[in-house]
Protein backbone atom coordinates (compact mmCIF):
# COMPACT_ATOMS: atom_id res chain seq x y z
CA UNK A 1 0.00 0.00 0.00
CA UNK A 2 1.30 3.43 -1.00
CA UNK A 3 0.33 6.31 1.29
CA UNK A 4 -0.06 9.62 -0.52
CA UNK A 5 1.29 12.03 2.11
CA UNK A 6 0.68 15.69 1.18
CA UNK A 7 3.53 18.16 1.51
CA UNK A 8 3.64 20.32 4.62
CA UNK A 9 4.94 20.49 8.15
CA UNK A 10 2.10 18.99 10.19
CA UNK A 11 2.09 19.48 13.95
CA UNK A 12 -0.28 16.62 14.81
CA UNK A 13 -1.61 13.42 13.27
CA UNK A 14 -5.08 11.90 13.73
CA UNK A 15 -5.92 8.36 12.68
CA UNK A 16 -9.22 6.61 12.20
CA UNK A 17 -9.15 3.11 13.70
CA UNK A 18 -11.19 0.54 11.77
CA UNK A 19 -9.99 0.13 8.21
CA UNK A 20 -7.15 2.60 8.77
CA UNK A 21 -4.87 1.35 11.57
CA UNK A 22 -6.35 -2.13 11.97
CA UNK A 23 -8.00 -4.31 9.35
CA UNK A 24 -11.26 -4.82 11.19
CA UNK A 25 -13.76 -3.96 8.48
CA UNK A 26 -14.16 -7.56 7.20
CA UNK A 27 -14.64 -8.66 10.83
CA UNK A 28 -17.20 -5.90 11.40
CA UNK A 29 -18.99 -6.92 8.21
CA UNK A 30 -19.26 -10.57 9.23
CA UNK A 31 -20.50 -9.52 12.68
CA UNK A 32 -23.11 -7.15 11.25
CA UNK A 33 -24.25 -9.79 8.76
CA UNK A 34 -24.79 -12.30 11.58
CA UNK A 35 -26.53 -9.74 13.80
CA UNK A 36 -28.88 -8.58 11.04
CA UNK A 37 -29.72 -12.18 10.11
CA UNK A 38 -30.51 -12.82 13.78
CA UNK A 39 -32.85 -9.82 13.60
CA UNK A 40 -34.68 -11.33 10.62
CA UNK A 41 -32.68 -10.41 7.52
CA UNK A 42 -33.20 -13.18 4.95
CA UNK A 43 -30.48 -12.13 2.52
CA UNK A 44 -26.76 -11.41 2.62
CA UNK A 45 -25.95 -7.98 3.96
CA UNK A 46 -25.08 -5.48 1.21
CA UNK A 47 -21.29 -5.39 1.56
CA UNK A 48 -20.68 -2.31 -0.60
CA UNK A 49 -23.27 -0.31 1.32
CA UNK A 50 -21.78 -1.47 4.62
CA UNK A 51 -18.29 -0.31 3.64
CA UNK A 52 -19.71 3.07 2.65
CA UNK A 53 -20.82 3.49 6.29
CA UNK A 54 -17.29 3.33 7.72
CA UNK A 55 -16.94 5.63 10.73
CA UNK A 56 -20.68 5.91 11.36
CA UNK A 57 -21.67 5.10 15.00
CA UNK A 58 -23.04 1.58 15.53
CA UNK A 59 -26.59 2.55 16.52
CA UNK A 60 -26.98 4.58 13.34
CA UNK A 61 -25.47 1.73 11.29
CA UNK A 62 -28.16 -0.63 12.61
CA UNK A 63 -30.89 1.81 11.58
CA UNK A 64 -29.37 2.45 8.15
CA UNK A 65 -28.80 -1.24 7.38
CA UNK A 66 -32.36 -2.08 8.39
CA UNK A 67 -33.73 0.71 6.20
CA UNK A 68 -31.52 -0.31 3.26
CA UNK A 69 -32.80 -3.88 3.40
CA UNK A 70 -36.41 -2.99 4.24
CA UNK A 71 -36.16 -4.80 7.57
CA UNK A 72 -38.60 -3.55 10.22
CA UNK A 73 -36.83 -3.40 13.58
CA UNK A 74 -38.12 -2.36 16.98
CA UNK A 75 -34.80 -1.98 18.77
CA UNK A 76 -31.71 -0.88 16.86
CA UNK A 77 -29.98 -0.78 20.26
CA UNK A 78 -30.41 -4.54 20.70
CA UNK A 79 -29.08 -5.25 17.21
CA UNK A 80 -26.05 -2.99 17.75
CA UNK A 81 -25.32 -4.61 21.13
CA UNK A 82 -25.63 -8.11 19.64
CA UNK A 83 -23.29 -7.12 16.82
CA UNK A 84 -20.70 -5.77 19.28
CA UNK A 85 -20.75 -9.04 21.26
CA UNK A 86 -20.18 -11.00 18.05
CA UNK A 87 -17.33 -8.63 17.12
CA UNK A 88 -15.62 -8.96 20.50
CA UNK A 89 -15.58 -12.74 20.01
CA UNK A 90 -13.68 -12.27 16.74
CA UNK A 91 -10.72 -10.20 17.97
CA UNK A 92 -8.30 -12.95 16.94
CA UNK A 93 -9.19 -12.21 13.31
CA UNK A 94 -7.94 -8.58 13.48
CA UNK A 95 -4.67 -7.65 11.77
CA UNK A 96 -2.65 -4.43 11.58
CA UNK A 97 -2.55 -2.28 8.47
CA UNK A 98 1.23 -2.17 8.55
CA UNK A 99 2.04 0.85 6.34
CA UNK A 100 -0.23 3.14 8.37
CA UNK A 101 0.92 1.78 11.73
CA UNK A 102 4.57 2.14 10.66
CA UNK A 103 3.94 5.76 9.67
CA UNK A 104 2.18 6.42 12.99
CA UNK A 105 5.09 4.95 14.96
CA UNK A 106 7.54 7.10 12.99
CA UNK A 107 5.76 10.45 13.39
CA UNK A 108 4.90 9.73 17.05
CA UNK A 109 8.60 10.06 17.84
CA UNK A 110 8.43 13.81 17.19
CA UNK A 111 4.73 14.80 16.96
CA UNK A 112 1.57 14.04 18.96
CA UNK A 113 -0.83 11.44 17.57
CA UNK A 114 -4.46 10.58 18.29
CA UNK A 115 -7.22 8.22 17.22
CA UNK A 116 -10.70 9.46 16.27
CA UNK A 117 -12.99 6.48 15.82
CA UNK A 118 -16.69 5.93 15.28
CA UNK A 119 -16.47 2.92 17.62
CA UNK A 120 -17.69 3.20 21.19
CA UNK A 121 -15.09 2.99 23.99
CA UNK A 122 -16.13 -0.51 25.04
CA UNK A 123 -15.32 -1.75 21.53
CA UNK A 124 -12.55 0.58 20.36
CA UNK A 125 -10.32 0.47 23.45
CA UNK A 126 -10.13 -3.36 23.65
CA UNK A 127 -9.44 -3.45 19.89
CA UNK A 128 -6.61 -0.92 20.28
CA UNK A 129 -5.16 -2.97 23.13
CA UNK A 130 -5.55 -6.27 21.26
CA UNK A 131 -3.69 -4.76 18.30
CA UNK A 132 -0.81 -3.67 20.54
CA UNK A 133 -1.40 0.04 19.89
CA UNK A 134 -2.43 1.25 23.35
CA UNK A 135 1.09 2.43 24.16
CA UNK A 136 1.26 4.46 20.96
CA UNK A 137 -2.05 6.31 21.30
CA UNK A 138 -2.82 7.94 24.62
CA UNK A 139 -5.52 10.13 23.02
CA UNK A 140 -8.60 8.30 21.73
CA UNK A 141 -11.73 10.23 20.75
CA UNK A 142 -15.02 8.32 20.31
CA UNK A 143 -18.63 9.41 19.68
CA UNK A 144 -19.04 9.58 23.47
CA UNK A 145 -16.71 12.60 23.50
CA UNK A 146 -18.95 14.80 21.35
CA UNK A 147 -22.61 15.80 21.43
CA UNK A 148 -25.12 13.07 20.48
CA UNK A 149 -25.52 12.80 16.72
CA UNK A 150 -22.30 14.73 16.06
CA UNK A 151 -20.05 11.83 15.08
CA UNK A 152 -18.66 11.51 11.56
CA UNK A 153 -19.40 12.99 9.01
CA UNK A 154 -19.59 16.00 11.35
CA UNK A 155 -16.20 17.57 12.17
CA UNK A 156 -16.63 17.48 15.97
CA UNK A 157 -14.56 14.36 16.71
CA UNK A 158 -11.58 15.61 14.72
CA UNK A 159 -11.83 19.06 16.29
CA UNK A 160 -11.88 17.43 19.74
CA UNK A 161 -8.84 15.33 18.84
CA UNK A 162 -6.99 18.47 17.70
CA UNK A 163 -7.93 20.20 20.95
CA UNK A 164 -6.54 17.30 22.99
CA UNK A 165 -3.39 17.27 20.87
CA UNK A 166 -2.96 20.99 21.47
CA UNK A 167 -2.66 21.55 17.73
CA UNK A 168 -4.60 23.91 15.46
CA UNK A 169 -6.95 21.93 13.16
CA UNK A 170 -5.30 23.24 10.00
CA UNK A 171 -1.97 21.81 11.19
CA UNK A 172 -3.38 18.29 11.64
CA UNK A 173 -3.14 15.50 9.05
CA UNK A 174 -5.88 12.86 9.15
CA UNK A 175 -5.71 9.25 7.95
CA UNK A 176 -9.13 7.84 6.97
CA UNK A 177 -10.56 5.01 4.90
CA UNK A 178 -14.25 5.91 4.68
CA UNK A 179 -16.14 8.75 3.05
CA UNK A 180 -17.96 9.96 6.21
CA UNK A 181 -14.62 10.33 7.99
CA UNK A 182 -13.01 12.04 5.02
CA UNK A 183 -15.87 14.54 4.88
CA UNK A 184 -15.59 15.09 8.63
CA UNK A 185 -11.86 15.79 8.47
CA UNK A 186 -12.26 18.22 5.60
CA UNK A 187 -15.10 19.97 7.41
CA UNK A 188 -12.68 20.38 10.34
CA UNK A 189 -10.24 22.15 8.01
CA UNK A 190 -7.76 19.27 7.95
CA UNK A 191 -5.94 17.60 5.09
CA UNK A 192 -6.63 13.88 4.62
CA UNK A 193 -4.72 10.79 3.53
CA UNK A 194 -7.17 8.27 2.08
CA UNK A 195 -6.40 4.69 3.14
CA UNK A 196 -7.72 1.88 0.91
CA UNK A 197 -9.93 -0.14 3.27
CA UNK A 198 -10.72 -2.94 0.82
CA UNK A 199 -7.63 -4.93 0.04
C-alpha positions as CSV (number, residue, x, y, z in Angstrom):
1,X,0.0,0.0,0.0
2,X,1.3,3.4,-1.0
3,X,0.3,6.3,1.3
4,X,-0.1,9.6,-0.5
5,X,1.3,12.0,2.1
6,X,0.7,15.7,1.2
7,X,3.5,18.2,1.5
8,X,3.6,20.3,4.6
9,X,4.9,20.5,8.2
10,X,2.1,19.0,10.2
11,X,2.1,19.5,13.9
12,X,-0.3,16.6,14.8
13,X,-1.6,13.4,13.3
14,X,-5.1,11.9,13.7
15,X,-5.9,8.4,12.7
16,X,-9.2,6.6,12.2
17,X,-9.1,3.1,13.7
18,X,-11.2,0.5,11.8
19,X,-10.0,0.1,8.2
20,X,-7.1,2.6,8.8
21,X,-4.9,1.3,11.6
22,X,-6.4,-2.1,12.0
23,X,-8.0,-4.3,9.4
24,X,-11.3,-4.8,11.2
25,X,-13.8,-4.0,8.5
26,X,-14.2,-7.6,7.2
27,X,-14.6,-8.7,10.8
28,X,-17.2,-5.9,11.4
29,X,-19.0,-6.9,8.2
30,X,-19.3,-10.6,9.2
31,X,-20.5,-9.5,12.7
32,X,-23.1,-7.1,11.3
33,X,-24.3,-9.8,8.8
34,X,-24.8,-12.3,11.6
35,X,-26.5,-9.7,13.8
36,X,-28.9,-8.6,11.0
37,X,-29.7,-12.2,10.1
38,X,-30.5,-12.8,13.8
39,X,-32.9,-9.8,13.6
40,X,-34.7,-11.3,10.6
41,X,-32.7,-10.4,7.5
42,X,-33.2,-13.2,5.0
43,X,-30.5,-12.1,2.5
44,X,-26.8,-11.4,2.6
45,X,-26.0,-8.0,4.0
46,X,-25.1,-5.5,1.2
47,X,-21.3,-5.4,1.6
48,X,-20.7,-2.3,-0.6
49,X,-23.3,-0.3,1.3
50,X,-21.8,-1.5,4.6
51,X,-18.3,-0.3,3.6
52,X,-19.7,3.1,2.7
53,X,-20.8,3.5,6.3
54,X,-17.3,3.3,7.7
55,X,-16.9,5.6,10.7
56,X,-20.7,5.9,11.4
57,X,-21.7,5.1,15.0
58,X,-23.0,1.6,15.5
59,X,-26.6,2.5,16.5
60,X,-27.0,4.6,13.3
61,X,-25.5,1.7,11.3
62,X,-28.2,-0.6,12.6
63,X,-30.9,1.8,11.6
64,X,-29.4,2.5,8.1
65,X,-28.8,-1.2,7.4
66,X,-32.4,-2.1,8.4
67,X,-33.7,0.7,6.2
68,X,-31.5,-0.3,3.3
69,X,-32.8,-3.9,3.4
70,X,-36.4,-3.0,4.2
71,X,-36.2,-4.8,7.6
72,X,-38.6,-3.6,10.2
73,X,-36.8,-3.4,13.6
74,X,-38.1,-2.4,17.0
75,X,-34.8,-2.0,18.8
76,X,-31.7,-0.9,16.9
77,X,-30.0,-0.8,20.3
78,X,-30.4,-4.5,20.7
79,X,-29.1,-5.2,17.2
80,X,-26.0,-3.0,17.7
81,X,-25.3,-4.6,21.1
82,X,-25.6,-8.1,19.6
83,X,-23.3,-7.1,16.8
84,X,-20.7,-5.8,19.3
85,X,-20.8,-9.0,21.3
86,X,-20.2,-11.0,18.0
87,X,-17.3,-8.6,17.1
88,X,-15.6,-9.0,20.5
89,X,-15.6,-12.7,20.0
90,X,-13.7,-12.3,16.7
91,X,-10.7,-10.2,18.0
92,X,-8.3,-12.9,16.9
93,X,-9.2,-12.2,13.3
94,X,-7.9,-8.6,13.5
95,X,-4.7,-7.6,11.8
96,X,-2.7,-4.4,11.6
97,X,-2.6,-2.3,8.5
98,X,1.2,-2.2,8.5
99,X,2.0,0.9,6.3
100,X,-0.2,3.1,8.4
101,X,0.9,1.8,11.7
102,X,4.6,2.1,10.7
103,X,3.9,5.8,9.7
104,X,2.2,6.4,13.0
105,X,5.1,5.0,15.0
106,X,7.5,7.1,13.0
107,X,5.8,10.5,13.4
108,X,4.9,9.7,17.0
109,X,8.6,10.1,17.8
110,X,8.4,13.8,17.2
111,X,4.7,14.8,17.0
112,X,1.6,14.0,19.0
113,X,-0.8,11.4,17.6
114,X,-4.5,10.6,18.3
115,X,-7.2,8.2,17.2
116,X,-10.7,9.5,16.3
117,X,-13.0,6.5,15.8
118,X,-16.7,5.9,15.3
119,X,-16.5,2.9,17.6
120,X,-17.7,3.2,21.2
121,X,-15.1,3.0,24.0
122,X,-16.1,-0.5,25.0
123,X,-15.3,-1.7,21.5
124,X,-12.6,0.6,20.4
125,X,-10.3,0.5,23.5
126,X,-10.1,-3.4,23.6
127,X,-9.4,-3.5,19.9
128,X,-6.6,-0.9,20.3
129,X,-5.2,-3.0,23.1
130,X,-5.6,-6.3,21.3
131,X,-3.7,-4.8,18.3
132,X,-0.8,-3.7,20.5
133,X,-1.4,0.0,19.9
134,X,-2.4,1.2,23.3
135,X,1.1,2.4,24.2
136,X,1.3,4.5,21.0
137,X,-2.1,6.3,21.3
138,X,-2.8,7.9,24.6
139,X,-5.5,10.1,23.0
140,X,-8.6,8.3,21.7
141,X,-11.7,10.2,20.7
142,X,-15.0,8.3,20.3
143,X,-18.6,9.4,19.7
144,X,-19.0,9.6,23.5
145,X,-16.7,12.6,23.5
146,X,-18.9,14.8,21.4
147,X,-22.6,15.8,21.4
148,X,-25.1,13.1,20.5
149,X,-25.5,12.8,16.7
150,X,-22.3,14.7,16.1
151,X,-20.1,11.8,15.1
152,X,-18.7,11.5,11.6
153,X,-19.4,13.0,9.0
154,X,-19.6,16.0,11.4
155,X,-16.2,17.6,12.2
156,X,-16.6,17.5,16.0
157,X,-14.6,14.4,16.7
158,X,-11.6,15.6,14.7
159,X,-11.8,19.1,16.3
160,X,-11.9,17.4,19.7
161,X,-8.8,15.3,18.8
162,X,-7.0,18.5,17.7
163,X,-7.9,20.2,20.9
164,X,-6.5,17.3,23.0
165,X,-3.4,17.3,20.9
166,X,-3.0,21.0,21.5
167,X,-2.7,21.5,17.7
168,X,-4.6,23.9,15.5
169,X,-7.0,21.9,13.2
170,X,-5.3,23.2,10.0
171,X,-2.0,21.8,11.2
172,X,-3.4,18.3,11.6
173,X,-3.1,15.5,9.1
174,X,-5.9,12.9,9.1
175,X,-5.7,9.2,8.0
176,X,-9.1,7.8,7.0
177,X,-10.6,5.0,4.9
178,X,-14.3,5.9,4.7
179,X,-16.1,8.8,3.0
180,X,-18.0,10.0,6.2
181,X,-14.6,10.3,8.0
182,X,-13.0,12.0,5.0
183,X,-15.9,14.5,4.9
184,X,-15.6,15.1,8.6
185,X,-11.9,15.8,8.5
186,X,-12.3,18.2,5.6
187,X,-15.1,20.0,7.4
188,X,-12.7,20.4,10.3
189,X,-10.2,22.2,8.0
190,X,-7.8,19.3,8.0
191,X,-5.9,17.6,5.1
192,X,-6.6,13.9,4.6
193,X,-4.7,10.8,3.5
194,X,-7.2,8.3,2.1
195,X,-6.4,4.7,3.1
196,X,-7.7,1.9,0.9
197,X,-9.9,-0.1,3.3
198,X,-10.7,-2.9,0.8
199,X,-7.6,-4.9,0.0
